[in-house]
Each structure stands twice: as C-alpha cells, then as structure tokens.
Amino acid sequence: MRVALLSTDFVLTDIAVIASIDIKQDEAGLRIFCERHRLPSRFYRADEITRMPADGVCEPCALLASDGGRLVLRKTIEGGVTVAIATKEA
C-alpha cells in the first residue's frame, strides 16, 4: 500500500475505506490491515463489480467505494496485493 500511495499525492491517513470483493471479507491479512489502521472495509458482490466501467476487481471496488469518483491510481501489484485508488469528486 505504501508504494501505491507514494505514486500519488495521498498518504495513509487520506484513505477513507478499504474495498474488495465479498469473498475476501474473511481474509486475515485484509482484516488485520484494516484493524491496525482503523479503516472501515466495504465489500461488493461480483454482480456489482461487473457493472462497473473498469476491469478486474480492485478498480471497480475502488470506484464503487468512492461513490462515483474517479481512479487516481490504476491497478498496481505490491507484495502480492493488488491495489487501486479512487477519490470522490469534489
């Protein structure tokens, strides 16, 4: 996550929510990360993800969590974790 953030103007405290597909909601690493950084998590069903104008899982989840925002970092893989960052439109 840190490498992904370094490629943007954001820092960890700018993150509002961690989003992923619902089948990962019990994944220990994801749960521990959210707890450690006191971040809420939001999970989406596959049918919600496939309706988004982005490929894969992380980009659609980022867009869904941003409530209609825009991607500021496309799919990036860091340490075996796939990350995308979206921001709400001002």
N, C-alpha and C positions, 0 to 999 in steps of 0.2 A: 504494500500500500504506500509506503514511504516513497519509493521510486516513482510510482504513478503520480503522487502528489507533487513531487519535485518537478515534473514536466508541466505543471500548471502553476497558477498563482495562488493555489489553495494550500491550506495547512490542515492537519488532522482536526483541529477544533472547528473548521468550517463544515465538516461533514454533519449532515442532519439525520441521515438514516442509511443503513446498510440494507440493500435489497438483493434478493436472489429468487430462484425458483423454489416452489414449495417443497420439493423432495429433499432440499438441503436444510430444512428448518431444524433438524435434529443433529446436524453435523457439529461435532465437538469443537473443532477449530474456529468455526464461524461464531458459534455461541460464546466461546471464551473471548474472542476478539471483541465482540460487542459488549460483553460484561466488563472487560478490562478497561475499555474506553468509554463506557457508559453511553453506548449508542443504541438507539432502538433499531429493531430489524423489521423488515416487511418482506413478505413472501408472496409470490404470484403464481397462479396456475399456468400450465403450459398453454391453454387456450387464450389466456390474456396476453401472454408473451408473443404468441404467433400473430396476433393482430397488430403488433407494433411495426412501424416502418424502419426496422433495424434487424440485423442478422444475429443469430446466436441467442445467448441467454443474458449475458451481462449488460449489453447495450439496451435491449428492451426493458430490462428490470430497472436500470438507471433512469430511463425516460419515464417509466411508469411512476417511480418514486418521486420524480421531480414535478409531477402533476402538470405535464405538458411543456416542460422545459426543453433544453437543448443539450446535446452532448458536447462536452468540452474536452473529453479525452475518450477516444475510441478504444475498443478492446485492446488491453495490454496484459501480457502474462508476466507475472513477477513471482518467483519462488513457487511455481506450481499453482498460483492463484490467478484467476482471470478477473480483471478489474476494468470497469468503465466508469466515467464520472459524468454526471449531468447536473445542470444547475437550473433553478427556476428562473423564468424570465422576470425581469424587474418590472 
